[in-house]
Structure formats: C-alpha cells, structure tokens
Amino acid sequence: MWRNKDVLRTSAFAFPNLLSLICILYSVAASFPKMSLSKKRKVDKECRAFQDSWSVSYFFTEVNGILVCLVCSQQVSVVKEYNIRRHYETHHAERYRGLQGQPRREKVKELIAGLKKQQSIFASGQDISAAAVKGSYLIANDIALASKPYCEGEFVKSCILKAAEIMCLEKRQIFANISLTRNTVAERILDLSVNLDSQLKNKVKSFVTFLVALDESTDISDIAQQAIFIRGIDETLSLRSSWGWCL
C-alpha cells in the first residue's frame, strides 16, 4: 500500500497536467457512437403478412393493410394472429364455434361479399358528392360568364329539381345535393378566378415574346376596372390565344 503522499507524488510525476488528461479521455469517449442498451420492437413495422386461413379461422379480412372483422367491422391495426384470435375468442367464438367445414367457408364468403358491397356504396356516395361539387363549379362559371347575379344559382337549382321530378324522380336527391346558394356561388367564382389567375401567370413565364393591350372595363355595378389582354409565343413558337383579366 502506498501512502497518500506517495500517491500524490506519483500522480504529479506521471501526469503533470491532470486536467488535460481528463479532457483527452472525455473527447475520446465522446467520439464513440452511442449504443442503445435496448431497442424497442415496433411490431407494426415488421412486415407481417395476412394469411388467407385467418379468414376462415377468425372471420377476418385485410383492407388496405388493416385487419377488419367480418362480423362486427372492428379494425386491428397490427397484423398479428394473436390479436385477431383474441378478438374472435372474446366476441364471436361462442356464436360460430359450431359452424365448421363448408358451411363456415360459405359464411365467410357471404360476409366478405357484404363488406365489399358496403364499400362500393360508400365509394359511390363519394363519387356522387364529388360530382355535385363539380356541377356547382360549372354552373357558377356559367353564371359569371353571363354576368348574372349570384342569387341566380338558387333559381337554376329549382329549375333542375322540377325537371328531375318529371324525368328521373329516383335521382332527384342527387341533383338536390348541388349547392347553389348565393354564398356558395360567390365562393365558387372566387376559386375559379384565383385558379385562372394562377394559370395565366404560369403560362406567361414561358413566353418568348408577347403583346399586351390595355383597356378600361366597367362591371355591372358601374365600377371602372383596368382590363389586360395578353397574346404570346412560347419557345416552341406556339401562339397562345388572348387572355385577359381585370385589376
């Protein structure tokens, strides 16, 4: 055993600058990559694949990477047999345990067909909604081109519904979904104006040469506005038609 004085004397002799040594050791230790002692498993990223046999065994199917129960439509986000087996045994095993063999497979096919029909109805509803919005934009565009007041949209809709009652009563509700209120028509026209302005600015950037004509235009409320008309030629020497907008 060394005495304390010997230890201090040896340390001072071997390491004249103890602080420098500590700094060097710290920098070396910091240069090593940090290793995680434990890695958390993320089962939703382990690329588990759905097995077709699970449909017959547990009444489940896969829809866009998500497991869906064919009986109650409950979803299971993690593709793992344990999860769907636990759901089946907890909620549906008592009811379907006696259904085995071909009757069980036919029941699974019936449930899958019902799910697909439900999805097709939902998709059809989305298509009808999108068509109603598109029709609203088209009618608002015609109202703006004809310089009609925004309230004309409600009059046009009433005419459409009366015609639908005579020609296709079963589709009257589809036409009723078209929103043509005064505020909606104003918003549609504003959206069309912003989109048209963006298209014009993008096309003008590609012009090699162009002609500009200025004029004064007065709207329906007798307010004077500056009208700008542009005709240009792009790099392919294609002549673009005249465009114009008011400022």
C-alpha positions as CSV (number, residue, x, y, z in Angstrom):
1,M,0.0,0.0,0.0
2,W,1.3,3.4,-0.9
3,R,0.9,6.3,1.4
4,N,-1.1,9.3,0.3
5,K,1.9,11.4,-0.2
6,D,3.5,8.8,-2.4
7,V,0.3,8.6,-4.5
8,L,0.1,12.3,-4.9
9,R,3.9,12.5,-5.8
10,T,3.5,9.7,-8.3
11,S,0.4,11.3,-9.9
12,A,2.1,14.6,-10.2
13,F,5.2,12.9,-11.8
14,A,3.3,10.7,-14.2
15,F,0.6,13.3,-15.1
16,P,1.9,16.8,-14.9
17,N,-1.4,18.1,-16.3
18,L,-4.2,16.1,-14.9
19,L,-6.9,18.4,-16.3
20,S,-5.5,17.9,-19.8
21,L,-5.7,14.1,-19.4
22,I,-9.3,14.3,-18.3
23,C,-10.2,16.4,-21.3
24,I,-8.5,14.0,-23.7
25,L,-10.3,11.0,-22.1
26,Y,-13.6,12.8,-22.3
27,S,-13.1,13.6,-26.0
28,V,-12.1,10.1,-26.8
29,A,-15.2,8.7,-25.0
30,A,-17.4,11.2,-26.8
31,S,-16.1,10.0,-30.2
32,F,-17.5,6.5,-29.7
33,P,-21.0,6.0,-31.2
34,K,-23.8,5.9,-28.6
35,M,-25.1,2.4,-28.3
36,S,-28.6,1.8,-27.1
37,L,-28.8,-0.8,-24.4
38,S,-32.3,-1.8,-25.5
39,K,-34.2,-1.5,-28.7
40,K,-37.9,-1.2,-28.7
41,R,-39.7,-3.5,-31.0
42,K,-42.2,-1.9,-33.3
43,V,-44.5,-4.8,-34.4
44,D,-46.3,-2.6,-36.9
45,K,-43.1,-2.3,-38.9
46,E,-42.2,-6.0,-39.0
47,C,-43.9,-6.6,-42.4
48,R,-46.2,-9.3,-41.1
49,A,-48.4,-10.7,-43.9
50,F,-52.1,-11.6,-43.6
51,Q,-52.8,-15.3,-44.0
52,D,-55.8,-16.4,-46.0
53,S,-56.5,-19.1,-43.5
54,W,-57.3,-16.5,-40.9
55,S,-60.4,-15.5,-42.7
56,V,-62.0,-19.0,-42.1
57,S,-60.5,-19.4,-38.7
58,Y,-61.2,-16.0,-37.2
59,F,-63.6,-14.2,-39.6
60,F,-61.1,-11.5,-40.5
61,T,-60.0,-10.0,-43.8
62,E,-57.5,-7.4,-44.8
63,V,-58.5,-4.0,-46.2
64,N,-55.7,-1.6,-47.2
65,G,-53.2,-3.2,-44.8
66,I,-55.7,-3.1,-41.8
67,L,-57.4,-6.2,-40.5
68,V,-61.2,-5.9,-40.3
69,C,-63.6,-8.2,-38.5
70,L,-66.2,-9.6,-40.9
71,V,-68.8,-9.8,-38.1
72,C,-68.5,-6.5,-36.2
73,S,-66.3,-4.5,-38.6
74,Q,-63.8,-3.8,-35.8
75,Q,-60.3,-3.0,-37.0
76,V,-57.0,-4.4,-35.8
77,S,-54.0,-2.2,-36.9
78,V,-51.3,-4.8,-36.1
79,V,-51.1,-7.8,-38.5
80,K,-50.6,-10.4,-35.8
81,E,-52.5,-13.7,-35.4
82,Y,-52.6,-13.4,-31.6
83,N,-54.6,-10.1,-31.9
84,I,-57.3,-11.4,-34.2
85,R,-57.5,-14.7,-32.3
86,R,-58.1,-12.9,-29.1
87,H,-60.8,-10.8,-30.7
88,Y,-62.5,-13.8,-32.1
89,E,-62.4,-15.8,-28.9
90,T,-63.6,-12.9,-26.9
91,H,-66.5,-11.7,-29.1
92,H,-67.6,-14.3,-31.7
93,A,-66.2,-17.8,-30.7
94,E,-69.3,-18.8,-28.8
95,R,-71.6,-17.9,-31.8
96,Y,-69.6,-19.5,-34.6
97,R,-67.8,-22.4,-32.8
98,G,-70.3,-24.9,-34.1
99,L,-70.0,-23.6,-37.7
100,Q,-67.3,-25.8,-39.3
101,G,-66.3,-27.1,-42.8
102,Q,-68.0,-25.9,-45.9
103,P,-70.8,-24.0,-44.1
104,R,-68.2,-21.9,-42.4
105,R,-66.4,-21.1,-45.6
106,E,-69.7,-20.2,-47.2
107,K,-70.4,-17.9,-44.3
108,V,-67.0,-16.2,-44.7
109,K,-67.7,-15.6,-48.4
110,E,-71.1,-14.1,-47.6
111,L,-69.6,-11.7,-45.1
112,I,-66.8,-10.7,-47.5
113,A,-69.4,-10.0,-50.2
114,G,-71.4,-7.9,-47.8
115,L,-68.3,-5.9,-46.8
116,K,-67.4,-5.3,-50.5
117,K,-71.0,-4.1,-51.2
118,Q,-70.8,-1.7,-48.3
119,Q,-67.5,-0.3,-49.5
120,S,-68.9,0.1,-53.1
121,I,-71.9,2.0,-51.7
122,F,-69.5,4.3,-49.7
123,A,-67.3,4.8,-52.8
124,S,-70.4,5.6,-54.9
125,G,-71.5,8.1,-52.3
126,Q,-68.1,9.8,-52.6
127,D,-68.4,9.9,-56.4
128,I,-71.8,11.5,-56.2
129,S,-70.6,14.1,-53.7
130,A,-67.6,14.9,-56.0
131,A,-69.9,15.2,-59.0
132,A,-72.2,17.6,-57.1
133,V,-69.3,19.9,-56.3
134,K,-68.1,19.8,-59.9
135,G,-71.6,20.6,-61.1
136,S,-71.7,23.5,-58.7
137,Y,-68.5,24.9,-60.1
138,L,-69.7,24.5,-63.7
139,I,-73.0,26.3,-63.0
140,A,-71.2,29.1,-61.1
141,N,-68.8,29.5,-64.1
142,D,-71.7,30.0,-66.5
143,I,-73.4,32.5,-64.1
144,A,-70.1,34.5,-64.1
145,L,-69.7,34.4,-67.9
146,A,-73.3,35.6,-68.3
147,S,-72.8,38.4,-65.8
148,K,-75.7,37.2,-63.8
149,P,-76.2,37.9,-60.0
150,Y,-75.1,35.3,-57.6
151,C,-78.7,34.6,-56.5
152,E,-79.4,33.1,-59.9
153,G,-77.9,29.8,-58.7
154,E,-80.9,29.1,-56.5
155,F,-83.3,29.8,-59.4
156,V,-81.3,27.4,-61.6
157,K,-81.4,24.7,-58.9
158,S,-85.2,25.0,-58.6
159,C,-85.5,24.5,-62.3
160,I,-83.2,21.4,-62.3
161,L,-85.2,19.8,-59.4
162,K,-88.5,20.4,-61.2
163,A,-87.2,18.8,-64.4
164,A,-85.7,15.9,-62.3
165,E,-89.1,15.2,-60.7
166,I,-90.6,14.6,-64.2
167,M,-87.7,12.9,-66.0
168,C,-85.9,10.9,-63.2
169,L,-87.6,11.1,-59.9
170,E,-85.4,8.4,-58.3
171,K,-82.3,10.7,-58.9
172,R,-83.9,13.9,-57.6
173,Q,-81.9,13.8,-54.4
174,I,-78.6,13.7,-56.4
175,F,-79.5,17.0,-58.0
176,A,-80.7,18.3,-54.7
177,N,-77.1,17.8,-53.3
178,I,-75.8,20.5,-55.7
179,S,-75.2,23.6,-53.5
180,L,-76.1,26.8,-55.4
181,T,-76.8,29.3,-52.7
182,R,-75.7,32.9,-53.1
183,N,-72.7,32.5,-50.9
184,T,-71.7,29.2,-52.5
185,V,-71.8,30.7,-56.0
186,A,-69.7,33.6,-54.8
187,E,-67.1,31.2,-53.3
188,R,-67.0,29.1,-56.5
189,I,-66.5,32.1,-58.7
190,L,-63.7,33.4,-56.5
191,D,-62.0,30.0,-56.6
192,L,-62.3,29.9,-60.4
193,S,-60.8,33.4,-60.6
194,V,-57.8,32.5,-58.4
195,N,-57.2,29.4,-60.4
196,L,-57.4,31.2,-63.7
197,D,-55.1,33.9,-62.5
198,S,-52.5,31.3,-61.4
199,Q,-52.7,29.5,-64.8
200,L,-52.2,32.8,-66.7
201,K,-49.2,33.7,-64.6
202,N,-47.6,30.3,-65.1
203,K,-48.1,30.4,-68.9
204,V,-46.8,34.0,-69.2
205,K,-43.5,32.8,-67.8
206,S,-42.9,30.6,-70.8
207,F,-43.4,33.4,-73.4
208,V,-40.5,34.4,-75.6
209,T,-42.4,37.4,-76.8
210,F,-45.8,38.8,-76.2
211,L,-48.2,41.6,-76.9
212,V,-50.1,43.5,-74.3
213,A,-53.3,45.5,-74.7
214,L,-54.8,47.7,-72.0
215,D,-58.4,48.8,-71.9
216,E,-61.0,50.1,-69.4
217,S,-63.9,47.8,-68.4
218,T,-66.9,48.7,-66.3
219,D,-68.7,45.9,-64.3
220,I,-72.4,45.6,-63.6
221,S,-72.1,48.0,-60.6
222,D,-70.6,50.7,-62.8
223,I,-67.1,50.4,-61.3
224,A,-64.3,51.1,-63.8
225,Q,-61.5,48.4,-63.9
226,Q,-58.4,48.0,-65.9
227,A,-58.6,45.1,-68.4
228,I,-55.3,43.5,-69.6
229,F,-55.2,41.3,-72.7
230,I,-52.1,39.2,-73.5
231,R,-51.1,37.2,-76.5
232,G,-47.8,35.4,-76.5
233,I,-45.4,32.9,-78.2
234,D,-43.6,30.3,-76.3
235,E,-40.2,28.5,-77.1
236,T,-42.0,26.1,-79.4
237,L,-43.3,29.0,-81.4
238,S,-46.8,28.1,-80.5
239,L,-49.2,31.1,-80.5
240,R,-51.3,31.3,-77.4
241,S,-54.8,32.7,-77.5
242,S,-55.5,36.1,-75.9
243,W,-56.2,36.1,-72.2
244,G,-57.4,38.9,-70.1
245,W,-58.2,39.8,-66.6
246,C,-59.2,43.0,-64.7
247,L,-57.4,44.8,-62.0
